[in-house]
Amino acid sequence: MHRVILLVVLAIALAAPPAYADEPAPPEPAPPSLIPDGVTIAGVSVGGLAPDQAAAVVQAAFDRPVVLAYKKKRWRVTPADLGAELRLGGAVERAIAAAPGEAVNLVVSVKGSYVRAYVAYLANLLSHPPKDATLRLKRFRPFLTKPRDGVKILREATTLALVRALRTNGRGPIPLAFETREPKVTLANFGPVIVIRRESKKLYYYEGMRFKKRFGVATGQPSYPTPLGRFAIVDKQLNPWWYPPNSSWAKGKKPVPPGQGNPLGTRWMGLSVPLVGIHGTPDAASIGYSASHGCIRMRIADAEWLFNNVALGTTVFIVNA
């Protein structure tokens, strides 16, 4: 029995490799290089991180949507939708070799056509021309709608701001560049408006919607009624000639030069309707009556005042009131 045990022990001893007291242990793998403290890549802190960790952190920051702003409105668009891509490898290598606290730039590839297309979409959505004040009659008085400023999105400036944000890892809100375009016609500069109340034989002068003066007038006879509607002053004549119209009531009459007794007085303001205008009259007794052949007669002094305060294009409303 003792002989068997001895043989087993001897076999084990022969199988084991020889031991050397001074043999060194195998080397352990070197720890990964860490980025120095305080280093940033495009503003993202990566100090103390391993390269793969730093790449993941920077990529996550880059993938955040860019926010664009116009007044209270906001739009979010991802860098991928704008055709932007990172060049991370070189940035991480530079970060490893950087001094503590150093800021490392990030290389970003941007497809300009993608950015311009997105800016064009916003410009088409938001840009609109200015809207002038418009005139209508409300309860026999001039009423002006409110004008509205126009807006033009400045595409080139907005595109540059968006590309800059992508390359610097900025995410906004980035204000859209725009300019305001003011309307030409406003409540303040609309100019004069005339309202003639045919049945009342009154002419009302307004500046925009502000009432200024009222005049007595004569209007057309029942057989030659003054037309109703919206017209404009299209002709102004100082000391006009009177020429007989092609009408039965003027048959045989001759032209009358300027001067005393001229049927048009000293001022003529022709309307955008044939043979009808506002003018003075030497027959002051006809004011307040239906006495003309369709025109609107005024006293000489009143017609001269009105002539000096209206322009070609002035709106004239003639209403049945």
Residue, then its C-alpha position, 0 to 999 in steps of 0.5 A: m500500500h505504502r508503495v502505491i502512494l509513493l508512486v502516485v506522489l512521484a508521478i505528480a512531482l514529475a508532471a509539474p513544471p520546475a518552479y523558479a523563485d525569481e520569475p516575473a508576473p505577466p504584465e497587466p494591460a495599460p489603462p486607456s488614455l484619459i482626456p486631461d481635466g477641463v478640456t472641452i470639445a465645441g463647448v462640451s466638457v470631456g475632461g477625465l473621459a476615455p476617448d469612446q466616452a468623450a465621443a459618445v458625449v459630444q455626439a449626443a450634444f451634437d444631435r440635439p435639435v437646433v431651435l429657431a425663433y421668430k417673435k413667440k414662435r419656435w421651430r426645432v430641426t435636427p442637425a441630420d435634417l440640415g445635412a450636418e455631420l460630425r468629424l469626431g475622430g480628429a477632435v477626440e485625438r486633439a482633446i487627448a493631446a490637449a493641455p488641461g483646460e484647453a478648448v478643442n474645435l469640432v469639425v462639422s460638415v454642413k450641406g448648404s443646400y439643405v440649410r438653404a432649403y429649410v430657411a426658404y421654407l421658413a421665409n415662405l411661411l412667414s414673409h408677407p407684404p405690407k397691407d395698406a389701410t383701405l377705405r369704405l363707408k360705414r353709416f355714411r362716414p369714412f371708415l379705414t381698416k388698420p394697415r399691417d406691417g410687412v415682414k421679409i425673412l432675410r434668407e442669407a443672414t439666417t442661413l449664415a446664423l444657422v450654419r454657425a450654430l451647427r459648427t459651434n454646437g450652438r442650439g439657440p434659440i437662434p432669432l430669424a433675421f428679418e426686416t419690417r416693411e411699412p405700408k404706404v397708406t396708413l390711418a395717419n397719412f390717408g388724406p382727404v375723403i369727401v362724402i356728399r349726402r345728395e338728399s340733404k344737400k350737404l358735402y362733408y370733408y374728412e381727413g381720413m376718418r376725422f370730420k373737418k368741415r361741412f358745406g351746403v351744396a346744390t345737386g342734380q334736378p330730378s331729370y338730371p340726378t347726381p349719380l350715387g356711388r364711389f368716385a374719385i377726383v380725376d381733374k382739377q381746373l383753376n378758372p375753368w372754361w365752361y363748354p356746353p355738353n352734348s345734351s338737349w338742355a345745352k343745345g345752342k349754347k356757346p362756351v363761356p370763358p373764365g370770369q364773372g358769370n361762368p357757370l363753373g365759378t372759379r374752380w372745377m373738380g371733375l369726378s370719375v363719371p362723365l360730365v359730373g364734377i364739384h364746382g363753384t357757382p355764381d348762383a348762390a341762391s341754388i345752394g340747398y336745392s336740386a338745381s344742377h344738371g348732375c353736378i355738385r355746386m358750391r358757393i365760390a369761396d367754399a369751392e376754392w377752399l375745397f380745391n386747395n385741400v383735395a388732390l387728384g385721386t381723392t375719394v368722393f362718396i355720393v350717398n342717398a341720405 
